């Protein structure tokens, strides 16, 4: 599993409760752009409407700017390819107060592009501080163990 694009702030900003794997319905030039890492998941979210899941707010830059159609919208809504059961679960979670569905990362799996979406709850300021402290402590422990051996 090779990660192509990651939502780096997601693990700091949100508490991940549950995650799903989904396919993406893309254009050919979008696939090339994603493989080149020309995308951003910042501010993106997933919504469920009419029994289908859609990815909103993902920016996929054109692969070749001069060779792209003028009608191409880099922030267009993209459909997620998931089972009906998973979409129904997401619809229930989306309706619950305080929960959001966001994309965590886009990656390659058996030469196919997949997106990991997660049901998350927003962390408070205190929880973010705890996350940063534990990350720093782990880094310090790893550094100490590395120098000893």
GUMI-213901 format. One record per residue: residue number from 1; residue in one letter; x, y, z of N, C-alpha, C in turn. Coordinates in nm, 2 decimals. Example, Ala and Ser with C-alpha at 12.3 -4.5 7.8 and 13.67 -1.06 7.14 Angstrom:
<rs>
[r 1, A, [1.32, -0.57, 0.78], [1.23, -0.45, 0.78], [1.32, -0.33, 0.78]]
[r 2, S, [1.28, -0.22, 0.71], [1.37, -0.11, 0.71], [1.29, 0.00, 0.79]]
</rs>
This chain:
<rs>
[r 1, X, [0.08, -0.12, 0.00], [0.00, 0.00, 0.00], [0.09, 0.12, 0.00]]
[r 2, X, [0.09, 0.20, -0.11], [0.17, 0.31, -0.13], [0.09, 0.44, -0.12]]
[r 3, X, [0.11, 0.52, -0.01], [0.03, 0.64, 0.00], [0.07, 0.75, -0.10]]
[r 4, X, [-0.02, 0.80, -0.17], [0.01, 0.91, -0.27], [-0.02, 1.05, -0.21]]
[r 5, X, [-0.14, 1.06, -0.14], [-0.17, 1.19, -0.08], [-0.23, 1.17, 0.05]]
[r 6, X, [-0.19, 1.25, 0.15], [-0.24, 1.23, 0.29], [-0.29, 1.36, 0.34]]
[r 7, X, [-0.39, 1.34, 0.43], [-0.45, 1.46, 0.50], [-0.37, 1.46, 0.64]]
[r 8, X, [-0.26, 1.54, 0.64], [-0.17, 1.53, 0.75], [-0.23, 1.59, 0.88]]
[r 9, X, [-0.31, 1.68, 0.87], [-0.37, 1.74, 0.99], [-0.48, 1.66, 1.05]]
[r 10, X, [-0.53, 1.56, 0.98], [-0.65, 1.48, 1.02], [-0.62, 1.41, 1.16]]
[r 11, X, [-0.50, 1.35, 1.17], [-0.48, 1.28, 1.30], [-0.46, 1.37, 1.42]]
[r 12, X, [-0.42, 1.50, 1.39], [-0.40, 1.59, 1.50], [-0.54, 1.66, 1.53]]
[r 13, X, [-0.61, 1.69, 1.43], [-0.74, 1.77, 1.45], [-0.85, 1.68, 1.50]]
[r 14, X, [-0.85, 1.55, 1.46], [-0.97, 1.47, 1.48], [-0.93, 1.34, 1.55]]
[r 15, X, [-1.03, 1.28, 1.62], [-1.02, 1.15, 1.68], [-1.08, 1.05, 1.58]]
[r 16, X, [-1.01, 0.96, 1.53], [-1.06, 0.86, 1.43], [-1.14, 0.75, 1.50]]
[r 17, X, [-1.26, 0.74, 1.47], [-1.35, 0.64, 1.53], [-1.36, 0.51, 1.45]]
[r 18, X, [-1.37, 0.52, 1.32], [-1.39, 0.41, 1.23], [-1.34, 0.45, 1.09]]
[r 19, X, [-1.28, 0.36, 1.02], [-1.23, 0.39, 0.88], [-1.28, 0.29, 0.78]]
[r 20, X, [-1.30, 0.34, 0.66], [-1.35, 0.25, 0.55], [-1.25, 0.27, 0.43]]
[r 21, X, [-1.25, 0.18, 0.34], [-1.18, 0.18, 0.21], [-1.28, 0.20, 0.10]]
[r 22, X, [-1.25, 0.29, 0.01], [-1.35, 0.32, -0.10], [-1.27, 0.34, -0.23]]
[r 23, X, [-1.33, 0.31, -0.34], [-1.27, 0.34, -0.47], [-1.32, 0.48, -0.51]]
[r 24, X, [-1.26, 0.54, -0.61], [-1.29, 0.67, -0.66], [-1.33, 0.67, -0.81]]
[r 25, X, [-1.43, 0.74, -0.84], [-1.47, 0.76, -0.98], [-1.40, 0.88, -1.03]]
[r 26, X, [-1.30, 0.86, -1.12], [-1.21, 0.97, -1.16], [-1.20, 0.98, -1.32]]
[r 27, X, [-1.15, 1.09, -1.36], [-1.12, 1.10, -1.50], [-0.97, 1.06, -1.52]]
[r 28, X, [-0.93, 1.03, -1.64], [-0.80, 0.98, -1.67], [-0.69, 1.08, -1.63]]
[r 29, X, [-0.71, 1.21, -1.65], [-0.61, 1.30, -1.61], [-0.60, 1.32, -1.46]]
[r 30, X, [-0.71, 1.29, -1.39], [-0.71, 1.29, -1.24], [-0.62, 1.18, -1.19]]
[r 31, X, [-0.63, 1.06, -1.25], [-0.55, 0.95, -1.21], [-0.41, 0.98, -1.22]]
[r 32, X, [-0.37, 1.03, -1.33], [-0.23, 1.07, -1.35], [-0.18, 1.17, -1.25]]
[r 33, X, [-0.26, 1.27, -1.22], [-0.23, 1.37, -1.12], [-0.21, 1.31, -0.98]]
[r 34, X, [-0.30, 1.23, -0.95], [-0.29, 1.16, -0.81], [-0.17, 1.08, -0.80]]
[r 35, X, [-0.14, 1.00, -0.91], [-0.01, 0.92, -0.90], [0.11, 1.01, -0.89]]
[r 36, X, [0.10, 1.13, -0.94], [0.21, 1.23, -0.93], [0.21, 1.31, -0.80]]
[r 37, X, [0.10, 1.29, -0.72], [0.09, 1.35, -0.59], [0.05, 1.50, -0.60]]
[r 38, X, [-0.02, 1.53, -0.71], [-0.07, 1.67, -0.73], [-0.21, 1.69, -0.68]]
[r 39, X, [-0.23, 1.67, -0.55], [-0.37, 1.68, -0.49], [-0.36, 1.72, -0.35]]
[r 40, X, [-0.47, 1.77, -0.30], [-0.48, 1.81, -0.16], [-0.61, 1.77, -0.10]]
[r 41, X, [-0.60, 1.71, 0.02], [-0.72, 1.66, 0.09], [-0.76, 1.76, 0.20]]
[r 42, X, [-0.69, 1.87, 0.21], [-0.72, 1.97, 0.32], [-0.86, 2.02, 0.30]]
[r 43, X, [-0.94, 2.02, 0.40], [-1.08, 2.07, 0.40], [-1.18, 1.99, 0.33]]
[r 44, X, [-1.14, 1.86, 0.29], [-1.23, 1.77, 0.22], [-1.32, 1.70, 0.32]]
[r 45, X, [-1.44, 1.66, 0.27], [-1.53, 1.58, 0.35], [-1.61, 1.49, 0.26]]
[r 46, X, [-1.68, 1.40, 0.32], [-1.77, 1.30, 0.25], [-1.91, 1.33, 0.29]]
[r 47, X, [-2.00, 1.33, 0.19], [-2.14, 1.34, 0.22], [-2.22, 1.22, 0.15]]
[r 48, X, [-2.33, 1.18, 0.21], [-2.41, 1.07, 0.16], [-2.54, 1.13, 0.12]]
[r 49, X, [-2.57, 1.12, -0.01], [-2.70, 1.17, -0.07], [-2.76, 1.07, -0.17]]
[r 50, X, [-2.88, 1.04, -0.15], [-2.95, 0.95, -0.25], [-2.89, 0.82, -0.26]]
[r 51, X, [-2.84, 0.76, -0.15], [-2.78, 0.63, -0.15], [-2.65, 0.62, -0.21]]
[r 52, X, [-2.58, 0.73, -0.23], [-2.44, 0.73, -0.29], [-2.36, 0.82, -0.20]]
[r 53, X, [-2.23, 0.79, -0.19], [-2.13, 0.87, -0.12], [-2.05, 0.96, -0.21]]
[r 54, X, [-2.03, 1.09, -0.18], [-1.96, 1.18, -0.26], [-1.85, 1.24, -0.18]]
[r 55, X, [-1.74, 1.27, -0.25], [-1.62, 1.34, -0.20], [-1.62, 1.48, -0.24]]
[r 56, X, [-1.63, 1.57, -0.14], [-1.63, 1.72, -0.17], [-1.50, 1.78, -0.12]]
[r 57, X, [-1.46, 1.89, -0.19], [-1.35, 1.97, -0.14], [-1.21, 1.92, -0.17]]
[r 58, X, [-1.20, 1.81, -0.24], [-1.06, 1.76, -0.28], [-1.02, 1.83, -0.40]]
[r 59, X, [-0.90, 1.88, -0.40], [-0.84, 1.96, -0.51], [-0.74, 1.87, -0.58]]
[r 60, X, [-0.77, 1.83, -0.71], [-0.68, 1.76, -0.79], [-0.63, 1.85, -0.91]]
[r 61, X, [-0.51, 1.89, -0.90], [-0.46, 1.98, -1.00], [-0.44, 1.91, -1.13]]
[r 62, X, [-0.45, 1.98, -1.25], [-0.43, 1.91, -1.38], [-0.29, 1.86, -1.39]]
[r 63, X, [-0.28, 1.74, -1.46], [-0.16, 1.68, -1.48], [-0.07, 1.76, -1.57]]
[r 64, X, [-0.12, 1.80, -1.68], [-0.05, 1.89, -1.78], [-0.14, 2.01, -1.80]]
[r 65, X, [-0.10, 2.12, -1.74], [-0.19, 2.24, -1.74], [-0.23, 2.29, -1.88]]
[r 66, X, [-0.13, 2.29, -1.97], [-0.16, 2.33, -2.11], [-0.24, 2.24, -2.19]]
[r 67, X, [-0.25, 2.11, -2.14], [-0.32, 2.01, -2.22], [-0.45, 1.97, -2.16]]
[r 68, X, [-0.50, 2.05, -2.07], [-0.62, 2.02, -1.99], [-0.74, 2.10, -2.05]]
[r 69, X, [-0.86, 2.04, -2.06], [-0.98, 2.11, -2.11], [-1.01, 2.23, -2.02]]
[r 70, X, [-1.06, 2.33, -2.09], [-1.09, 2.45, -2.01], [-1.21, 2.43, -1.92]]
[r 71, X, [-1.29, 2.33, -1.94], [-1.41, 2.30, -1.86], [-1.37, 2.22, -1.73]]
[r 72, X, [-1.25, 2.18, -1.72], [-1.21, 2.10, -1.61], [-1.21, 2.17, -1.48]]
[r 73, X, [-1.28, 2.12, -1.38], [-1.29, 2.18, -1.24], [-1.21, 2.10, -1.15]]
[r 74, X, [-1.10, 2.15, -1.09], [-1.02, 2.07, -1.00], [-1.08, 2.03, -0.87]]
[r 75, X, [-1.19, 2.10, -0.83], [-1.26, 2.08, -0.70], [-1.40, 2.01, -0.73]]
[r 76, X, [-1.42, 1.95, -0.84], [-1.55, 1.89, -0.87], [-1.58, 1.78, -0.77]]
[r 77, X, [-1.71, 1.75, -0.75], [-1.76, 1.64, -0.67], [-1.73, 1.51, -0.73]]
[r 78, X, [-1.67, 1.42, -0.65], [-1.64, 1.29, -0.71], [-1.71, 1.18, -0.63]]
[r 79, X, [-1.76, 1.08, -0.70], [-1.84, 0.97, -0.64], [-1.74, 0.87, -0.58]]
[r 80, X, [-1.78, 0.82, -0.46], [-1.70, 0.71, -0.39], [-1.77, 0.58, -0.43]]
[r 81, X, [-1.69, 0.48, -0.45], [-1.74, 0.35, -0.49], [-1.73, 0.26, -0.37]]
[r 82, X, [-1.84, 0.24, -0.30], [-1.85, 0.16, -0.18], [-1.97, 0.07, -0.19]]
[r 83, X, [-1.98, -0.03, -0.10], [-2.10, -0.12, -0.10], [-2.21, -0.05, -0.04]]
[r 84, X, [-2.33, -0.09, -0.07], [-2.46, -0.03, -0.02], [-2.46, -0.03, 0.13]]
[r 85, X, [-2.41, -0.14, 0.19], [-2.41, -0.16, 0.33], [-2.32, -0.05, 0.40]]
[r 86, X, [-2.20, -0.03, 0.34], [-2.11, 0.07, 0.39], [-2.17, 0.21, 0.38]]
[r 87, X, [-2.23, 0.24, 0.27], [-2.29, 0.37, 0.25], [-2.40, 0.39, 0.35]]
[r 88, X, [-2.48, 0.29, 0.37], [-2.59, 0.30, 0.47], [-2.53, 0.33, 0.61]]
[r 89, X, [-2.42, 0.26, 0.65], [-2.35, 0.29, 0.78], [-2.30, 0.43, 0.78]]
[r 90, X, [-2.24, 0.48, 0.68], [-2.19, 0.62, 0.67], [-2.31, 0.72, 0.69]]
[r 91, X, [-2.42, 0.69, 0.62], [-2.54, 0.78, 0.63], [-2.59, 0.79, 0.77]]
[r 92, X, [-2.59, 0.68, 0.85], [-2.63, 0.68, 0.99], [-2.53, 0.76, 1.07]]
[r 93, X, [-2.40, 0.74, 1.05], [-2.30, 0.81, 1.12], [-2.30, 0.96, 1.09]]
[r 94, X, [-2.33, 0.99, 0.96], [-2.33, 1.13, 0.92], [-2.44, 1.21, 0.99]]
[r 95, X, [-2.55, 1.14, 1.02], [-2.66, 1.20, 1.09], [-2.64, 1.23, 1.24]]
[r 96, X, [-2.54, 1.16, 1.30], [-2.52, 1.18, 1.44], [-2.45, 1.31, 1.47]]
[r 97, X, [-2.49, 1.37, 1.58], [-2.43, 1.50, 1.61], [-2.28, 1.48, 1.65]]
[r 98, X, [-2.20, 1.57, 1.60], [-2.06, 1.58, 1.64], [-1.97, 1.49, 1.56]]
[r 99, X, [-2.02, 1.41, 1.47], [-1.94, 1.32, 1.38], [-1.93, 1.38, 1.24]]
[r 100, X, [-1.81, 1.36, 1.18], [-1.78, 1.40, 1.05], [-1.72, 1.29, 0.97]]
[r 101, X, [-1.73, 1.29, 0.84], [-1.67, 1.19, 0.76], [-1.57, 1.26, 0.67]]
[r 102, X, [-1.44, 1.22, 0.68], [-1.33, 1.29, 0.61], [-1.24, 1.19, 0.54]]
[r 103, X, [-1.18, 1.23, 0.43], [-1.08, 1.14, 0.37], [-0.95, 1.15, 0.44]]
[r 104, X, [-0.88, 1.04, 0.47], [-0.75, 1.04, 0.54], [-0.64, 1.03, 0.44]]
[r 105, X, [-0.65, 0.94, 0.34], [-0.54, 0.94, 0.24], [-0.59, 0.87, 0.12]]
[r 106, X, [-0.52, 0.89, 0.01], [-0.54, 0.83, -0.12], [-0.41, 0.74, -0.14]]
[r 107, X, [-0.43, 0.62, -0.18], [-0.32, 0.53, -0.19], [-0.35, 0.43, -0.31]]
[r 108, X, [-0.24, 0.36, -0.35], [-0.25, 0.26, -0.45], [-0.26, 0.12, -0.38]]
[r 109, X, [-0.35, 0.04, -0.43], [-0.37, -0.10, -0.38], [-0.39, -0.18, -0.51]]
[r 110, X, [-0.30, -0.27, -0.54], [-0.30, -0.35, -0.66], [-0.33, -0.27, -0.78]]
[r 111, X, [-0.25, -0.17, -0.80], [-0.26, -0.08, -0.92], [-0.39, 0.00, -0.93]]
[r 112, X, [-0.47, 0.00, -0.82], [-0.60, 0.07, -0.82], [-0.59, 0.18, -0.72]]
[r 113, X, [-0.65, 0.30, -0.75], [-0.65, 0.41, -0.65], [-0.76, 0.39, -0.55]]
[r 114, X, [-0.73, 0.40, -0.43], [-0.83, 0.38, -0.32], [-0.82, 0.50, -0.23]]
[r 115, X, [-0.93, 0.53, -0.16], [-0.93, 0.64, -0.06], [-0.97, 0.58, 0.07]]
[r 116, X, [-0.90, 0.62, 0.18], [-0.94, 0.58, 0.31], [-1.02, 0.69, 0.37]]
[r 117, X, [-1.15, 0.66, 0.40], [-1.24, 0.76, 0.46], [-1.26, 0.72, 0.61]]
[r 118, X, [-1.28, 0.82, 0.70], [-1.29, 0.79, 0.84], [-1.40, 0.87, 0.90]]
[r 119, X, [-1.47, 0.80, 0.99], [-1.57, 0.87, 1.08], [-1.49, 0.93, 1.19]]
[r 120, X, [-1.50, 1.06, 1.21], [-1.42, 1.13, 1.31], [-1.50, 1.22, 1.40]]
[r 121, X, [-1.44, 1.25, 1.51], [-1.49, 1.35, 1.61], [-1.38, 1.45, 1.63]]
[r 122, X, [-1.42, 1.58, 1.63], [-1.32, 1.69, 1.64], [-1.26, 1.69, 1.78]]
[r 123, X, [-1.13, 1.70, 1.79], [-1.06, 1.71, 1.92], [-1.07, 1.85, 1.98]]
[r 124, X, [-1.07, 1.86, 2.11], [-1.06, 1.99, 2.17], [-0.91, 2.03, 2.18]]
[r 125, X, [-0.89, 2.15, 2.23], [-0.75, 2.20, 2.24], [-0.67, 2.12, 2.33]]
[r 126, X, [-0.73, 2.07, 2.45], [-0.65, 1.99, 2.54], [-0.61, 1.86, 2.49]]
[r 127, X, [-0.70, 1.80, 2.41], [-0.67, 1.67, 2.35], [-0.56, 1.68, 2.25]]
[r 128, X, [-0.56, 1.79, 2.17], [-0.45, 1.81, 2.08], [-0.31, 1.83, 2.15]]
[r 129, X, [-0.31, 1.90, 2.26], [-0.19, 1.91, 2.34], [-0.14, 1.78, 2.39]]
[r 130, X, [-0.23, 1.69, 2.43], [-0.19, 1.56, 2.48], [-0.13, 1.48, 2.36]]
[r 131, X, [-0.19, 1.49, 2.25], [-0.14, 1.42, 2.13], [0.00, 1.46, 2.10]]
[r 132, X, [0.03, 1.59, 2.10], [0.16, 1.65, 2.07], [0.26, 1.60, 2.18]]
[r 133, X, [0.22, 1.61, 2.30], [0.31, 1.57, 2.41], [0.35, 1.42, 2.40]]
[r 134, X, [0.25, 1.33, 2.37], [0.28, 1.19, 2.36], [0.37, 1.16, 2.23]]
[r 135, X, [0.35, 1.24, 2.13], [0.43, 1.22, 2.01], [0.57, 1.27, 2.03]]
[r 136, X, [0.59, 1.38, 2.11], [0.73, 1.42, 2.14], [0.80, 1.33, 2.23]]
[r 137, X, [0.72, 1.27, 2.33], [0.78, 1.18, 2.43], [0.83, 1.05, 2.35]]
[r 138, X, [0.74, 1.00, 2.26], [0.78, 0.88, 2.18], [0.90, 0.91, 2.10]]
[r 139, X, [0.91, 1.03, 2.04], [1.03, 1.06, 1.96], [1.15, 1.07, 2.04]]
[r 140, X, [1.14, 1.12, 2.16], [1.26, 1.13, 2.25], [1.30, 0.99, 2.30]]
[r 141, X, [1.21, 0.90, 2.33], [1.24, 0.76, 2.37], [1.31, 0.69, 2.25]]
[r 142, X, [1.26, 0.71, 2.13], [1.32, 0.64, 2.01], [1.46, 0.70, 1.99]]
[r 143, X, [1.48, 0.83, 2.01], [1.61, 0.89, 2.00], [1.71, 0.83, 2.10]]
[r 144, X, [1.67, 0.82, 2.22], [1.75, 0.76, 2.33], [1.79, 0.62, 2.30]]
[r 145, X, [1.69, 0.54, 2.26], [1.72, 0.40, 2.23], [1.81, 0.38, 2.11]]
[r 146, X, [1.80, 0.47, 2.02], [1.88, 0.46, 1.90], [2.03, 0.49, 1.93]]
[r 147, X, [2.05, 0.59, 2.02], [2.19, 0.62, 2.05], [2.26, 0.52, 2.15]]
[r 148, X, [2.18, 0.45, 2.22], [2.23, 0.35, 2.31], [2.29, 0.22, 2.24]]
[r 149, X, [2.22, 0.19, 2.13], [2.26, 0.06, 2.06], [2.34, 0.09, 1.95]]
</rs>
